[in-house]
Amino acid sequence: MSFWRKEVIEFALDQQTLEHIREQQDWIAREPSNPLPYKNLAQLLRMHGRQEEALGLLLEAVRLDDTFAEAHACLAEIYAVRGDTKAAWRHAHAAELSGEPRAAELLRRYRVPE
């Protein structure tokens, strides 16, 4: 890996991601009942390989709003990767019922058993 990529570009991206993480954490502190920053923060943490924290945040988002389709779709992705097809389908169906079909379509395309 080149100096520019490792020392400059990746460093800048990491710094920017950390800034976005702080923004979402601040938003949660201001509005703890708003599910959107939980989902946003989960996505940022997923990019950093912090899957368990992301899972917890997404579960909190759907606890706050069970119709939050995007959070259900993200949960379906996480559970599908983990091999928990029952949970993946549960969240994919919840997302689909709330207007977000992509997770269910993906599971169907790859013939993930229900």
C-alpha positions as CSV (number, residue, x, y, z in Angstrom):
1,M,0.0,0.0,0.0
2,S,1.4,3.4,-0.9
3,F,2.3,6.1,1.6
4,W,-0.5,8.4,0.2
5,R,-3.2,5.8,0.5
6,K,-2.2,4.5,4.0
7,E,-0.9,7.6,5.7
8,V,-3.0,10.3,4.1
9,I,-6.2,9.1,2.5
10,E,-7.1,6.4,5.0
11,F,-6.2,8.6,7.9
12,A,-8.4,11.4,6.6
13,L,-11.3,9.0,6.0
14,D,-10.9,7.6,9.5
15,Q,-10.9,11.1,11.0
16,Q,-14.0,12.0,9.0
17,T,-15.8,8.8,10.1
18,L,-14.9,9.5,13.7
19,E,-16.4,13.0,13.3
20,H,-19.6,11.5,12.0
21,I,-19.7,9.0,14.8
22,R,-19.4,11.9,17.4
23,E,-22.2,13.8,15.6
24,Q,-24.6,10.8,15.8
25,Q,-23.7,10.2,19.5
26,D,-24.4,13.9,20.2
27,W,-27.7,13.6,18.3
28,I,-28.7,10.5,20.4
29,A,-27.8,12.5,23.6
30,R,-30.1,15.3,22.4
31,E,-32.9,13.1,21.2
32,P,-32.8,9.7,22.8
33,S,-36.2,8.7,21.5
34,N,-35.3,9.4,17.8
35,P,-34.4,6.1,16.1
36,L,-32.6,7.7,13.1
37,P,-29.3,8.5,14.8
38,Y,-29.1,5.0,16.3
39,K,-29.4,3.5,12.7
40,N,-26.9,6.1,11.4
41,L,-24.4,5.3,14.1
42,A,-24.9,1.6,13.6
43,Q,-23.9,1.9,10.0
44,L,-20.8,3.9,10.8
45,L,-19.8,1.3,13.4
46,R,-20.4,-1.5,10.9
47,M,-17.9,0.1,8.6
48,H,-15.4,-0.1,11.5
49,G,-16.0,-3.7,12.1
50,R,-17.9,-3.1,15.4
51,Q,-20.8,-5.5,14.5
52,E,-22.0,-6.2,18.0
53,E,-22.4,-2.5,18.9
54,A,-24.1,-1.9,15.5
55,L,-26.5,-4.8,16.2
56,G,-27.4,-3.3,19.6
57,L,-28.0,0.1,18.1
58,L,-30.2,-1.2,15.4
59,L,-32.3,-3.2,17.9
60,E,-32.7,-0.1,19.9
61,A,-33.9,1.8,16.8
62,V,-36.6,-0.8,16.0
63,R,-37.5,-0.9,19.7
64,L,-38.1,2.9,19.5
65,D,-40.0,2.6,16.2
66,D,-41.1,-0.9,15.1
67,T,-42.0,0.5,11.6
68,F,-38.5,1.8,10.9
69,A,-38.0,-0.1,7.7
70,E,-34.4,0.9,7.0
71,A,-33.3,-0.3,10.5
72,H,-35.1,-3.6,10.0
73,A,-33.4,-4.0,6.6
74,C,-30.0,-3.4,8.2
75,L,-30.8,-6.0,10.9
76,A,-31.8,-8.5,8.2
77,E,-28.4,-8.0,6.5
78,I,-26.5,-8.6,9.8
79,Y,-28.5,-11.7,10.7
80,A,-28.2,-13.1,7.2
81,V,-24.4,-12.8,7.4
82,R,-24.4,-14.4,10.8
83,G,-26.4,-17.3,9.4
84,D,-29.5,-16.6,11.6
85,T,-32.0,-16.9,8.8
86,K,-35.0,-16.9,11.1
87,A,-34.1,-13.5,12.5
88,A,-33.0,-12.3,9.0
89,W,-36.4,-13.1,7.6
90,R,-38.3,-11.6,10.6
91,H,-36.6,-8.3,10.0
92,A,-36.8,-8.5,6.2
93,H,-40.6,-9.0,6.4
94,A,-40.9,-6.2,8.9
95,A,-39.0,-3.9,6.5
96,E,-41.1,-5.0,3.6
97,L,-44.3,-4.4,5.5
98,S,-43.1,-0.9,6.2
99,G,-42.2,-0.2,2.5
100,E,-38.6,-1.3,2.2
101,P,-38.4,-4.5,0.1
102,R,-34.6,-4.7,-0.5
103,A,-33.7,-7.1,2.3
104,A,-36.5,-9.6,1.5
105,E,-35.6,-9.3,-2.2
106,L,-32.0,-10.1,-1.5
107,L,-32.9,-13.1,0.7
108,R,-35.2,-14.4,-2.0
109,R,-32.6,-13.8,-4.7
110,Y,-30.0,-15.9,-2.8
111,R,-32.6,-18.5,-1.8
112,V,-32.1,-18.0,1.9
113,P,-34.6,-20.5,3.6
114,E,-37.3,-19.0,5.7
